[in-house]
Amino acid sequence: MKEPKKCGIYLVLPTRLALNRLSARLLWRALHASGKMEGCRLGEEDLNRLFREVLRIKRKYRGMELVDVRCVDGTVVKLRL
């Protein structure tokens, strides 16, 4: 994110730490415990597959720009893989 005459902020997130089997299991259990999975047939293994696919896409399209927002006041927000 850049604003006119200010330095940019770069957030580097370790995807491997965020998208792994342990996170999938914790997310699945938290969603089930909160009752937000009512009627949803998404299982723990499905979340594992989803996380693996996200990692594969991230490797294949590294650096791909997902979001590029430029405001009238000069603020710029970019989101990349």
Legacy VTK file of the C-alpha trace (Angstrom):
# vtk DataFile Version 3.0
C-alpha trace
ASCII
DATASET POLYDATA
POINTS 81 float
0.000 0.000 0.000
1.443 3.355 -1.007
0.287 6.818 -0.208
1.678 9.911 -1.875
5.051 10.932 -0.374
5.127 8.000 2.082
7.073 4.758 1.992
5.256 1.555 1.068
4.255 -1.243 3.409
5.155 -4.741 2.288
3.627 -7.703 4.088
5.297 -11.011 3.402
3.247 -13.902 4.730
4.773 -17.384 5.079
2.170 -19.355 3.156
3.637 -22.734 4.110
3.091 -21.935 7.775
-0.461 -20.734 7.219
-1.651 -23.406 4.783
-0.685 -26.806 6.152
-2.453 -29.883 7.546
-2.405 -28.572 11.108
-4.037 -25.275 10.081
-6.632 -27.130 8.024
-7.475 -29.347 10.995
-7.675 -26.361 13.391
-9.829 -24.382 10.946
-12.147 -27.347 10.363
-12.591 -27.957 14.096
-13.144 -24.261 14.839
-15.800 -23.989 12.117
-17.584 -27.094 13.359
-17.432 -25.942 16.988
-18.909 -22.550 16.076
-21.796 -24.177 14.207
-20.954 -22.415 10.933
-20.608 -25.715 9.065
-24.280 -26.680 9.403
-25.410 -28.298 6.165
-21.931 -28.124 4.672
-20.312 -31.389 3.649
-16.795 -29.976 3.558
-14.505 -32.353 5.408
-11.050 -32.071 6.877
-9.499 -33.821 3.877
-11.281 -31.378 1.547
-9.615 -28.468 3.349
-6.256 -30.226 2.990
-6.846 -30.553 -0.761
-7.888 -26.885 -0.971
-4.725 -25.770 0.850
-2.518 -27.945 -1.401
-4.152 -26.460 -4.494
-3.642 -22.907 -3.245
0.057 -23.665 -2.684
0.356 -25.197 -6.164
-1.270 -22.157 -7.781
0.967 -19.845 -5.756
4.086 -21.644 -7.032
2.838 -21.743 -10.627
1.772 -18.089 -10.816
4.298 -16.525 -8.406
4.138 -12.723 -8.511
0.765 -12.614 -10.277
-1.120 -9.452 -9.394
-4.537 -10.217 -7.894
-5.628 -6.707 -6.911
-4.476 -3.292 -8.118
-6.419 -0.353 -6.666
-5.466 3.260 -7.355
-7.448 5.945 -5.589
-7.940 9.523 -6.752
-5.859 10.797 -3.813
-2.863 8.759 -5.032
-3.148 5.794 -2.665
-2.123 2.515 -4.310
-2.968 -0.979 -3.018
-1.559 -4.073 -4.752
-2.030 -7.697 -3.756
0.258 -10.280 -5.357
0.786 -14.009 -4.988
LINES 1 82
81 0 1 2 3 4 5 6 7 8 9 10 11 12 13 14 15 16 17 18 19 20 21 22 23 24 25 26 27 28 29 30 31 32 33 34 35 36 37 38 39 40 41 42 43 44 45 46 47 48 49 50 51 52 53 54 55 56 57 58 59 60 61 62 63 64 65 66 67 68 69 70 71 72 73 74 75 76 77 78 79 80
